[in-house]
């Protein structure tokens, strides 16, 4: 579970093994028990969330959009190593 970024108390990460074939590029976000998953392609979109309210999800979506290129690059680098 590589943690790619820690920002405003949130950890942004992905899991190394999420299905065969791997799911489309996405990022998980966690702060304590609160968590969310965002698809990165074809555009940033909320996939799921738990214990986060609307304003928090909007802020997370903004942070994911701002770091999307970085997350996608790291996704492909990491998944390519384990494929």
N, CA, C and O of each residue as an XYZ file, in Angstrom:
332
protein
N       0.840     -1.172      0.000
C       0.000      0.000      0.000
C       0.888      1.239      0.000
O       1.132      1.827      1.053
N       1.365      1.632     -1.159
C       2.210      2.832     -1.218
C       1.413      4.101     -0.911
O       0.418      4.390     -1.574
N       1.854      4.852      0.093
C       1.263      6.154      0.380
C       2.005      7.165     -0.481
O       3.220      7.325     -0.364
N       1.263      7.842     -1.345
C       1.868      8.766     -2.293
C       1.942     10.198     -1.781
O       2.834     10.959     -2.156
N       0.989     10.556     -0.916
C       0.911     11.942     -0.477
C       0.176     12.005      0.855
O      -0.792     11.279      1.082
N       0.648     12.876      1.723
C      -0.060     13.195      2.961
C      -0.329     14.692      2.910
O       0.586     15.506      2.785
N      -1.615     15.031      3.011
C      -1.996     16.426      2.843
C      -3.201     16.725      3.722
O      -4.225     16.047      3.633
N      -3.079     17.733      4.565
C      -4.175     18.175      5.447
C      -4.754     17.028      6.270
O      -5.965     16.957      6.480
N      -3.887     16.136      6.734
C      -4.326     15.025      7.565
C      -4.818     13.814      6.806
O      -5.153     12.801      7.420
N      -4.870     13.888      5.490
C      -5.311     12.776      4.649
C      -4.115     12.043      4.066
O      -3.095     12.652      3.743
N      -4.250     10.732      3.934
C      -3.251      9.915      3.232
C      -3.853      9.487      1.902
O      -4.980      8.996      1.856
N      -3.107      9.672      0.825
C      -3.524      9.288     -0.520
C      -2.670      8.090     -0.927
O      -1.442      8.163     -0.915
N      -3.324      6.995     -1.286
C      -2.591      5.751     -1.538
C      -3.367      4.856     -2.491
O      -4.518      5.133     -2.831
N      -2.719      3.779     -2.915
C      -3.409      2.712     -3.631
C      -2.877      1.390     -3.144
O      -1.818      1.325     -2.519
N      -3.614      0.332     -3.430
C      -3.210     -1.009     -3.056
C      -2.490     -1.651     -4.228
O      -2.797     -1.360     -5.384
N      -1.538     -2.519     -3.940
C      -0.767     -3.168     -4.995
C      -1.561     -4.213     -5.751
O      -1.285     -4.451     -6.926
N      -2.537     -4.847     -5.119
C      -3.265     -5.926     -5.772
C      -4.763     -5.689     -5.632
O      -5.373     -6.046     -4.624
N      -5.334     -5.092     -6.644
C      -6.774     -4.820     -6.610
C      -7.453     -5.451     -7.806
O      -8.121     -4.769     -8.583
N      -7.284     -6.732     -7.951
C      -7.984     -7.433     -9.011
C      -7.076     -7.841    -10.149
O      -6.005     -7.272    -10.357
N      -7.523     -8.821    -10.865
C      -6.814     -9.296    -12.056
C      -7.834     -9.343    -13.180
O      -8.758    -10.154    -13.110
N      -7.719     -8.525    -14.204
C      -6.689     -7.477    -14.327
C      -6.931     -6.360    -13.313
O      -8.024     -6.242    -12.759
N      -5.899     -5.539    -13.074
C      -6.061     -4.448    -12.105
C      -7.191     -3.503    -12.512
O      -7.468     -3.323    -13.698
N      -7.831     -2.907    -11.520
C      -8.856     -1.901    -11.791
C      -8.220     -0.720    -12.520
O      -6.999     -0.578    -12.570
N      -9.082      0.117    -13.079
C      -8.615      1.351    -13.717
C      -7.903      2.212    -12.667
O      -8.158      2.062    -11.472
N      -7.024      3.101    -13.098
C      -6.306      3.948    -12.150
C      -7.249      4.698    -11.202
O      -8.222      5.320    -11.629
N      -6.937      4.623     -9.930
C      -7.728      5.295     -8.900
C      -6.848      5.538     -7.685
O      -5.732      5.026     -7.588
N      -7.374      6.325     -6.765
C      -6.641      6.658     -5.555
C      -7.581      6.510     -4.360
O      -8.753      6.882     -4.423
N      -7.051      5.967     -3.290
C      -7.789      5.874     -2.034
C      -7.317      7.011     -1.142
O      -6.164      7.437     -1.210
N      -8.230      7.497     -0.302
C      -7.912      8.573      0.631
C      -8.435      8.158      1.997
O      -9.543      7.636      2.121
N      -7.626      8.397      3.019
C      -8.063      8.029      4.366
C      -7.582      9.070      5.378
O      -6.485      9.620      5.277
N      -8.444      9.308      6.346
C      -8.091     10.098      7.531
C      -8.838      9.435      8.675
O     -10.061      9.543      8.763
N      -8.117      8.754      9.548
C      -8.766      7.988     10.603
C      -9.641      6.914      9.988
O      -9.193      6.166      9.119
N     -10.890      6.832     10.433
C     -11.818      5.836      9.887
C     -12.495      6.326      8.603
O     -13.085      5.530      7.873
N     -12.412      7.622      8.325
C     -13.035      8.180      7.117
C     -12.211      7.790      5.890
O     -10.981      7.791      5.921
N     -12.919      7.459      4.812
C     -12.185      7.058      3.608
C     -13.016      7.330      2.353
O     -14.239      7.465      2.399
N     -12.302      7.402      1.240
C     -12.937      7.605     -0.055
C     -12.059      6.982     -1.131
O     -10.873      6.723     -0.927
N     -12.674      6.754     -2.271
C     -11.960      6.234     -3.440
C     -12.385      7.086     -4.625
O     -13.573      7.319     -4.844
N     -11.397      7.548     -5.389
C     -11.657      8.367     -6.569
C     -11.043      7.711     -7.804
O      -9.875      7.321     -7.803
N     -11.852      7.598     -8.854
C     -11.314      7.191    -10.152
C     -10.502      8.353    -10.699
O     -10.848      9.515    -10.489
N      -9.427      8.039    -11.397
C      -8.589      9.073    -12.009
C      -8.875      9.239    -13.491
O      -8.606     10.299    -14.058
N      -9.416      8.209    -14.125
C      -9.711      8.248    -15.558
C     -11.120      7.734    -15.804
O     -11.570      6.874    -15.046
N     -11.823      8.189    -16.782
C     -11.380      9.208    -17.748
C     -11.327     10.607    -17.155
O     -10.703     11.506    -17.720
N     -11.991     10.788    -16.001
C     -11.884     12.046    -15.263
C     -11.982     11.715    -13.786
O     -12.395     10.616    -13.416
N     -11.605     12.655    -12.951
C     -11.690     12.428    -11.510
C     -13.160     12.315    -11.128
O     -13.965     13.200    -11.419
N     -13.496     11.196    -10.464
C     -14.883     10.956    -10.051
C     -14.883     10.140     -8.765
O     -14.072      9.229     -8.596
N     -15.782     10.468     -7.876
C     -15.914      9.734     -6.625
C     -16.457      8.339     -6.906
O     -17.493      8.191     -7.554
N     -15.762      7.324     -6.424
C     -16.211      5.933     -6.577
C     -16.968      5.483     -5.333
O     -17.994      4.812     -5.443
N     -16.472      5.846     -4.152
C     -17.123      5.463     -2.900
C     -16.582      6.335     -1.775
O     -15.513      6.937     -1.881
N     -17.361      6.380     -0.688
C     -16.892      7.137      0.475
C     -17.558      6.604      1.729
O     -18.618      5.980      1.669
N     -16.928      6.855      2.857
C     -17.452      6.454      4.150
C     -17.049      7.498      5.172
O     -15.871      7.826      5.313
N     -18.038      8.014      5.883
C     -17.817      8.926      7.008
C     -17.200     10.261      6.602
O     -16.448     10.859      7.372
N     -17.515     10.727      5.398
C     -17.076     12.046      4.934
C     -18.304     12.816      4.472
O     -19.197     12.244      3.845
N     -18.356     14.112      4.779
C     -19.496     14.915      4.359
C     -19.226     15.593      3.011
O     -18.122     15.503      2.473
N     -20.221     16.253      2.488
C     -20.116     16.896      1.180
C     -18.954     17.859      1.040
O     -18.183     17.746      0.087
N     -18.802     18.815      1.972
C     -17.669     19.739      1.848
C     -16.313     19.024      1.887
O     -15.390     19.415      1.173
N     -16.187     17.986      2.711
C     -14.926     17.231      2.762
C     -14.679     16.524      1.432
O     -13.557     16.526      0.926
N     -15.721     15.922      0.865
C     -15.573     15.232     -0.419
C     -15.222     16.216     -1.531
O     -14.424     15.896     -2.412
N     -15.812     17.409     -1.496
C     -15.464     18.421     -2.495
C     -14.004     18.832     -2.381
O     -13.317     18.995     -3.390
N     -13.530     18.999     -1.144
C     -12.128     19.364     -0.934
C     -11.206     18.228     -1.403
O     -10.177     18.476     -2.032
N     -11.580     16.999     -1.095
C     -10.772     15.861     -1.541
C     -10.742     15.770     -3.063
O      -9.687     15.532     -3.651
N     -11.889     15.957     -3.699
C     -11.938     15.917     -5.163
C     -11.007     16.975     -5.748
O     -10.306     16.717     -6.726
N     -11.001     18.163     -5.151
C     -10.105     19.224     -5.615
C      -8.647     18.805     -5.459
O      -7.841     19.006     -6.368
N      -8.301     18.219     -4.298
C      -6.919     17.781     -4.067
C      -6.523     16.675     -5.044
O      -5.395     16.653     -5.537
N      -7.445     15.764     -5.320
C      -7.150     14.696     -6.281
C      -6.932     15.297     -7.664
O      -5.992     14.913     -8.360
N      -7.786     16.234     -8.074
C      -7.615     16.865     -9.393
C      -6.276     17.583     -9.490
O      -5.605     17.514    -10.519
N      -5.889     18.267     -8.426
C      -4.621     19.004     -8.433
C      -3.421     18.072     -8.535
O      -2.373     18.479     -9.036
N      -3.549     16.842     -8.074
C      -2.430     15.895     -8.061
C      -2.641     14.712     -9.008
O      -1.917     13.719     -8.940
N      -3.616     14.822     -9.872
C      -4.000     13.712    -10.751
C      -2.837     13.177    -11.584
O      -2.623     11.966    -11.630
N      -2.094     14.043    -12.231
C      -0.979     13.586    -13.078
C       0.039     12.800    -12.252
O       0.516     11.752    -12.687
N       0.364     13.293    -11.089
C       1.305     12.607    -10.196
C       0.766     11.232     -9.811
O       1.488     10.238     -9.890
N      -0.519     11.170     -9.388
C      -1.115      9.891     -8.994
C      -1.125      8.904    -10.154
O      -0.791      7.732     -9.974
N      -1.503      9.365    -11.338
C      -1.542      8.475    -12.502
C      -0.144      7.951    -12.845
O       0.024      6.766    -13.133
N       0.839      8.824    -12.813
C       2.207      8.403    -13.119
C       2.675      7.340    -12.124
O       3.234      6.316    -12.516
N       2.444      7.590    -10.843
C       2.860      6.631     -9.816
C       2.082      5.322     -9.938
O       2.647      4.251     -9.720
N       0.818      5.389    -10.276
C      -0.002      4.186    -10.481
C       0.641      3.302    -11.552
O       0.879      2.114    -11.333
N       0.918      3.904    -12.721
C       1.469      3.122    -13.829
C       2.875      2.614    -13.523
O       3.219      1.496    -13.904
N       3.685      3.408    -12.848
C       5.020      2.944    -12.458
C       4.915      1.745    -11.532
O       5.634      0.762    -11.710
N       4.038      1.809    -10.555
C       3.933      0.729     -9.558
C       3.262     -0.511    -10.138
O       3.771     -1.621     -9.974
N       2.150     -0.342    -10.799
C       1.433     -1.496    -11.357
C       2.289     -2.182    -12.417
O       2.247     -3.406    -12.549
N       3.062     -1.409    -13.172
C       3.954     -2.001    -14.170
C       5.014     -2.900    -13.541
O       5.443     -3.877    -14.154
N       5.437     -2.575    -12.324
C       6.454     -3.370    -11.636
C       5.909     -4.699    -11.138
O       6.660     -5.668    -11.030
N       4.595     -4.765    -10.827
C       4.039     -5.992    -10.259
C       3.265     -6.821    -11.272
O       2.846     -7.939    -10.972
N       3.074     -6.277    -12.475
C       2.315     -7.025    -13.495
C       3.124     -8.171    -14.061
O       2.640     -8.900    -14.926
